[in-house]
Amino acid sequence: MSESNLAQTSLEDVEEALKDVIDPELGVNVVDLGLLYGLRYAEDGALLIDMTLTTAACPLTDVLEEQVGQALDGVVDDWRLSWVWMPPWGPEKITDDGRDQMRALGFNI
């Protein structure tokens, strides 16, 4: 087992780092938008991320994957992102902080 596997970053710290990933259309981070569906470590030590988008037709997967890579640089050694569509995302998944951010941006939510 490699040294990096012995001292995995806590999932709470990973989630905090992912708050730097901003949905380009809404201007709110993916965690507070409720787009992050799951975080866990695989047996090989890689971080597994389950994320969704506000709509399956959203063309921003490449942009968000690049932001995830930047946010996790220096946080975890290896990660894999899976796009999941079930359950479908809905505005009820937005956190209270996310709602506050959206209101500050002029959204009526």
N, C-alpha and C positions, 0 to 999 in steps of 0.2 A: 504494500500500500504506500502510495507516495505521501510525502509530507503534507501536500495541499489537501489530501483527503482526510488527514488527521485533524486538521483545524479548519473545518468548513465554516464559511461565513454564515451567521444566523439568518434564517429566513426573514426575520424582522429587519435586519440590516439590508438585506437584498431588496425587500419591499420599499424601504426608505430610499435606496439608491434609484429604484425604478420611478420614484416620484419626479425624477429629472426628465422622464420621457413624456413629452407634451404632445397631445393630439393636435396636429397642425390645423385642423379645421375648427376645433372648439377652443383651443388655447388653454386646456386644463390637462393636468397629468393623468396618465392612464390608470393609476391606482385609484385616485379619487373619482374618476369617471366610472369605475367599476368594470373596467375592461380586463383586469387581471383576474383570471379564474383559478389559477393554481400555481404553487411553487413547491418543488420537492427536489431532492437529490436522487440521482440514479445510482445504481451500484458502482458504476465507473467513476463516480464523484462529480459528474457533470450536473449542473443546475438545469432542471426541466421546468420550463415556463409554459403555462397554458394561458393564452390570451385570446380575446375576441375583439371585434370591431363593432362600431355602432350599426353597421350594415355589412353584409357579406359582399356587397358590390363596391365597398370602399377600396380605392386604388392605392392606399397609402401603406400597404404592408412593408414595402422596401424601406420607406422613410422611417417607419416605426422600428423595424429590425435594426437599422443603422443606429438609431437613438438608443435602443436597448444595449447594443454593443458598446457604445460610448459610456452609458451610465454604469455598466458592469465592469468596465476596464479597471483593473486593480482591485475589484471586489470579489470576483470569482474567476477561476482559471478557465473554465469551460462551461458553456451553456448551450442549450437547444431550445428553440421556441416552436411551439405548436399552435397553429391557429385553430380555434374550436368555435363551433357555431351553435352548439346546444349546451345549456339553454340559450335561446336568443337573448341578446342584450336588450335592456329596456331602461328608461330613465329612472326606474325605481332602484337601480343598482348604484346610482351616483351617491357618494357619501355626503354627509352634511358639509364637510369642507369643500367638496366638489361643487355643491350647490351654491355655497358662498362665493367661490371663485367665478362660477358662471354668472351669478347676479352682478358681480363686480365688472364683468365683461359686457354687461348689458342684456344678458339672456333673462327672459321672464320664466323663472322656474321655482 
